[in-house]
Structures are given as C-alpha cells and as structure tokens.
Amino acid sequence: MRPTPAPDPPLPEADELSEPFWEGCREHRLCIQRCDACGHWRHYPRPSCPKCLSLDFSWTEVSGHGTLASWVVAHPPVLPYFADKVPLPVVLVELDEASHLRLVGGLREADAATLEIGMRREVVFEDVTED
C-alpha cells in the first residue's frame, strides 16, 4: 500500500552560500558558481574553488542544456509528496558548459525505458509554491 501523497513539496533550505542558486531557480534561470580566478565551474555551491582555492566567485547563468550521464528510478518508499509520482526517474545531467558540471533532477513525463546515456536534456522549472 502506498502512502497518501502530502499536499506540500519538501523544499530545500537555502543558506547564505546557496541562496543565489535558489533565487535564480525562482526566476527560472539556472545560475552556477564560477571561480573569478581560474574560471572553474562549481556546483554544488561552496566557498572556495576546488581547483585553485580562490574565495572569489561569481554567479553565472548557464544554458540549462546538457546530456544524460546516468539515471536511477525511484520506487516506494519515498517521501509522502512523491507517493503518487513513482516510479520516478532521477537523472544526472552533464551541462554543456563543462564536462565536470553535473546536476541531479527529476524527469517529468518520461518513461525510464526510453532513456539512453548521451540523450540531450534541458532544465525545466516547475513552480511548486508561490515562493
């Protein structure tokens, strides 16, 4: 028996470092940190560059286009909000801006049986709350 879906989605808690990422998402823009010293892209947000250790960075909007690097299919048990959405493909997409720049996300309206490594993907934003 599946759990009853929860009406409200679980939302991330932004902190001082990640707030610009989430603000971009609210505006339907994908913004990623980029080192001002060496140009290295980095995601997840962090205070220093893993390449040169610089603390200087900018938030840069990226295309949101990339290729499917991997995926798994989530089955129950899941958090209650996702109970009526499983099985749910969860994808790892390598963004076009850099081969090491990867994002994890859900895949809407897709059958996992049709997925192939290397497929082109594009970020789609879904407003789940007013915020």
Phi and psi restraints in degrees (value plus and minus 20) as a CYANA .aco file:
   2 ARG   PHI    -102.6   -62.6
   2 ARG   PSI     127.8   167.8
   3 PRO   PHI     -89.5   -49.5
   3 PRO   PSI     137.5   177.5
   4 THR   PHI     -89.9   -49.9
   4 THR   PSI     111.4   151.4
   5 PRO   PHI     -80.6   -40.6
   5 PRO   PSI     122.3   162.3
   6 ALA   PHI    -103.5   -63.5
   6 ALA   PSI     123.7   163.7
   7 PRO   PHI     -92.3   -52.3
   7 PRO   PSI     -47.6    -7.6
   8 ASP   PHI    -129.4   -89.4
   8 ASP   PSI     115.2   155.2
   9 PRO   PHI     -94.1   -54.1
   9 PRO   PSI     130.5   170.5
  10 PRO   PHI     -91.1   -51.1
  10 PRO   PSI     110.4   150.4
  11 LEU   PHI    -134.4   -94.4
  11 LEU   PSI     127.0   167.0
  12 PRO   PHI     -89.0   -49.0
  12 PRO   PSI     132.8   172.8
  13 GLU   PHI    -120.5   -80.5
  13 GLU   PSI      88.9   128.9
  14 ALA   PHI     -91.5   -51.5
  14 ALA   PSI     123.7   163.7
  15 ASP   PHI    -138.4   -98.4
  15 ASP   PSI    -197.3  -157.3
  16 GLU   PHI     -76.8   -36.8
  16 GLU   PSI     -56.7   -16.7
  17 LEU   PHI     -97.4   -57.4
  17 LEU   PSI     -57.2   -17.2
  18 SER   PHI    -114.3   -74.3
  18 SER   PSI     -30.2     9.8
  19 GLU   PHI     -74.0   -34.0
  19 GLU   PSI     -61.8   -21.8
  20 PRO   PHI     -81.8   -41.8
  20 PRO   PSI     -52.6   -12.6
  21 PHE   PHI     -83.1   -43.1
  21 PHE   PSI     -69.9   -29.9
  22 TRP   PHI     -88.7   -48.7
  22 TRP   PSI     -54.0   -14.0
  23 GLU   PHI     -82.5   -42.5
  23 GLU   PSI     -63.9   -23.9
  24 GLY   PHI     -79.5   -39.5
  24 GLY   PSI     -62.9   -22.9
  25 CYS   PHI     -81.1   -41.1
  25 CYS   PSI     -62.0   -22.0
  26 ARG   PHI     -79.6   -39.6
  26 ARG   PSI     -50.0   -10.0
  27 GLU   PHI    -112.4   -72.4
  27 GLU   PSI     -12.8    27.2
  28 HIS   PHI      42.5    82.5
  28 HIS   PSI      19.1    59.1
  29 ARG   PHI    -146.3  -106.3
  29 ARG   PSI     116.7   156.7
  30 LEU   PHI    -116.3   -76.3
  30 LEU   PSI      91.0   131.0
  31 CYS   PHI    -135.5   -95.5
  31 CYS   PSI     112.4   152.4
  32 ILE   PHI    -145.8  -105.8
  32 ILE   PSI     126.8   166.8
  33 GLN   PHI     -88.7   -48.7
  33 GLN   PSI     122.4   162.4
  34 ARG   PHI    -157.6  -117.6
  34 ARG   PSI     111.5   151.5
  35 CYS   PHI     -85.3   -45.3
  35 CYS   PSI     109.3   149.3
  36 ASP   PHI     -93.8   -53.8
  36 ASP   PSI     -43.2    -3.2
  37 ALA   PHI    -103.0   -63.0
  37 ALA   PSI     -65.8   -25.8
  38 CYS   PHI    -141.0  -101.0
  38 CYS   PSI     -26.3    13.7
  39 GLY   PHI      63.5   103.5
  39 GLY   PSI     -15.5    24.5
  40 HIS   PHI     -88.0   -48.0
  40 HIS   PSI     109.6   149.6
  41 TRP   PHI     -98.2   -58.2
  41 TRP   PSI     124.5   164.5
  42 ARG   PHI    -165.5  -125.5
  42 ARG   PSI     111.4   151.4
  43 HIS   PHI    -169.1  -129.1
  43 HIS   PSI     103.8   143.8
  44 TYR   PHI    -100.4   -60.4
  44 TYR   PSI     136.1   176.1
  45 PRO   PHI     -81.5   -41.5
  45 PRO   PSI     115.2   155.2
  46 ARG   PHI    -170.9  -130.9
  46 ARG   PSI     141.4   181.4
  47 PRO   PHI     -93.4   -53.4
  47 PRO   PSI     -48.2    -8.2
  48 SER   PHI    -149.2  -109.2
  48 SER   PSI     134.1   174.1
  49 CYS   PHI     -92.2   -52.2
  49 CYS   PSI     110.2   150.2
  50 PRO   PHI     -92.0   -52.0
  50 PRO   PSI     -34.7     5.3
  51 LYS   PHI    -108.9   -68.9
  51 LYS   PSI     -70.0   -30.0
  52 CYS   PHI    -139.4   -99.4
  52 CYS   PSI     -23.6    16.4
  53 LEU   PHI      49.5    89.5
  53 LEU   PSI      -9.2    30.8
  54 SER   PHI     -83.6   -43.6
  54 SER   PSI     126.9   166.9
  55 LEU   PHI    -116.3   -76.3
  55 LEU   PSI     -19.1    20.9
  56 ASP   PHI    -115.4   -75.4
  56 ASP   PSI     104.8   144.8
  57 PHE   PHI    -170.4  -130.4
  57 PHE   PSI     143.5   183.5
  58 SER   PHI    -148.0  -108.0
  58 SER   PSI     133.9   173.9
  59 TRP   PHI    -111.8   -71.8
  59 TRP   PSI     103.8   143.8
  60 THR   PHI    -143.9  -103.9
  60 THR   PSI     111.8   151.8
  61 GLU   PHI     -92.5   -52.5
  61 GLU   PSI     114.7   154.7
  62 VAL   PHI    -133.8   -93.8
  62 VAL   PSI     150.0   190.0
  63 SER   PHI     -89.0   -49.0
  63 SER   PSI     -50.1   -10.1
  64 GLY   PHI      61.0   101.0
  64 GLY   PSI     -13.4    26.6
  65 HIS   PHI    -120.4   -80.4
  65 HIS   PSI     125.4   165.4
  66 GLY   PHI    -191.8  -151.8
  66 GLY   PSI    -189.6  -149.6
  67 THR   PHI    -140.4  -100.4
  67 THR   PSI     127.0   167.0
  68 LEU   PHI     -89.1   -49.1
  68 LEU   PSI      99.4   139.4
  69 ALA   PHI    -116.7   -76.7
  69 ALA   PSI     -53.0   -13.0
  70 SER   PHI    -189.3  -149.3
  70 SER   PSI     149.7   189.7
  71 TRP   PHI    -183.0  -143.0
  71 TRP   PSI     140.2   180.2
  72 VAL   PHI    -155.0  -115.0
  72 VAL   PSI     145.2   185.2
  73 VAL   PHI    -137.0   -97.0
  73 VAL   PSI      99.7   139.7
  74 ALA   PHI    -101.6   -61.6
  74 ALA   PSI     111.3   151.3
  75 HIS   PHI    -141.6  -101.6
  75 HIS   PSI     145.5   185.5
  76 PRO   PHI     -78.7   -38.7
  76 PRO   PSI     128.9   168.9
  77 PRO   PHI    -104.8   -64.8
  77 PRO   PSI     122.0   162.0
  78 VAL   PHI    -152.1  -112.1
  78 VAL   PSI     152.3   192.3
  79 LEU   PHI     -78.0   -38.0
  79 LEU   PSI     126.3   166.3
  80 PRO   PHI     -71.8   -31.8
  80 PRO   PSI     -56.1   -16.1
  81 TYR   PHI     -79.5   -39.5
  81 TYR   PSI     -50.3   -10.3
  82 PHE   PHI    -113.8   -73.8
  82 PHE   PSI     -17.5    22.5
  83 ALA   PHI     -76.7   -36.7
  83 ALA   PSI     -58.1   -18.1
  84 ASP   PHI    -113.6   -73.6
  84 ASP   PSI     -11.5    28.5
  85 LYS   PHI    -129.9   -89.9
  85 LYS   PSI     -22.1    17.9
  86 VAL   PHI    -114.5   -74.5
  86 VAL   PSI     131.6   171.6
  87 PRO   PHI     -89.7   -49.7
  87 PRO   PSI     120.2   160.2
  88 LEU   PHI    -143.5  -103.5
  88 LEU   PSI      96.7   136.7
  89 PRO   PHI     -87.6   -47.6
  89 PRO   PSI     110.7   150.7
  90 VAL   PHI    -134.5   -94.5
  90 VAL   PSI     101.0   141.0
  91 VAL   PHI    -131.2   -91.2
  91 VAL   PSI     133.4   173.4
  92 LEU   PHI    -134.6   -94.6
  92 LEU   PSI      95.5   135.5
  93 VAL   PHI    -134.0   -94.0
  93 VAL   PSI     109.0   149.0
  94 GLU   PHI    -108.8   -68.8
  94 GLU   PSI      96.5   136.5
  95 LEU   PHI     -92.4   -52.4
  95 LEU   PSI     130.7   170.7
  96 ASP   PHI     -82.9   -42.9
  96 ASP   PSI     -45.1    -5.1
  97 GLU   PHI     -87.3   -47.3
  97 GLU   PSI     -48.3    -8.3
  98 ALA   PHI    -184.8  -144.8
  98 ALA   PSI     122.4   162.4
  99 SER   PHI     -86.2   -46.2
  99 SER   PSI     -43.6    -3.6
 100 HIS   PHI    -111.2   -71.2
 100 HIS   PSI     -23.4    16.6
 101 LEU   PHI    -112.2   -72.2
 101 LEU   PSI      85.3   125.3
 102 ARG   PHI    -148.8  -108.8
 102 ARG   PSI     125.5   165.5
 103 LEU   PHI    -145.6  -105.6
 103 LEU   PSI     128.6   168.6
 104 VAL   PHI    -126.7   -86.7
 104 VAL   PSI     120.2   160.2
 105 GLY   PHI    -183.4  -143.4
 105 GLY   PSI     149.7   189.7
 106 GLY   PHI    -102.8   -62.8
 106 GLY   PSI     140.2   180.2
 107 LEU   PHI    -137.8   -97.8
 107 LEU   PSI      94.1   134.1
 108 ARG   PHI    -102.0   -62.0
 108 ARG   PSI     123.9   163.9
 109 GLU   PHI      28.8    68.8
 109 GLU   PSI      28.7    68.7
 110 ALA   PHI    -156.9  -116.9
 110 ALA   PSI     125.5   165.5
 111 ASP   PHI    -116.7   -76.7
 111 ASP   PSI     103.0   143.0
 112 ALA   PHI     -76.8   -36.8
 112 ALA   PSI     -46.8    -6.8
 113 ALA   PHI     -86.6   -46.6
 113 ALA   PSI     -38.7     1.3
 114 THR   PHI    -115.1   -75.1
 114 THR   PSI     -23.7    16.3
 115 LEU   PHI     -95.9   -55.9
 115 LEU   PSI     123.6   163.6
 116 GLU   PHI    -161.9  -121.9
 116 GLU   PSI     117.9   157.9
 117 ILE   PHI     -74.3   -34.3
 117 ILE   PSI     114.5   154.5
 118 GLY   PHI      75.1   115.1
 118 GLY   PSI     -27.8    12.2
 119 MET   PHI     -80.9   -40.9
 119 MET   PSI     125.7   165.7
 120 ARG   PHI     -96.6   -56.6
 120 ARG   PSI     118.6   158.6
 121 ARG   PHI    -154.1  -114.1
 121 ARG   PSI     138.0   178.0
 122 GLU   PHI    -161.9  -121.9
 122 GLU   PSI     117.8   157.8
 123 VAL   PHI     -85.8   -45.8
 123 VAL   PSI     119.8   159.8
 124 VAL   PHI    -149.8  -109.8
 124 VAL   PSI     110.4   150.4
 125 PHE   PHI    -115.4   -75.4
 125 PHE   PSI     119.9   159.9
 126 GLU   PHI    -144.5  -104.5
 126 GLU   PSI      99.9   139.9
 127 ASP   PHI     -98.5   -58.5
 127 ASP   PSI      91.8   131.8
 128 VAL   PHI    -122.6   -82.6
 128 VAL   PSI     -34.7     5.3
 129 THR   PHI    -164.2  -124.2
 129 THR   PSI     152.8   192.8
 130 GLU   PHI     -85.6   -45.6
 130 GLU   PSI     -46.7    -6.7
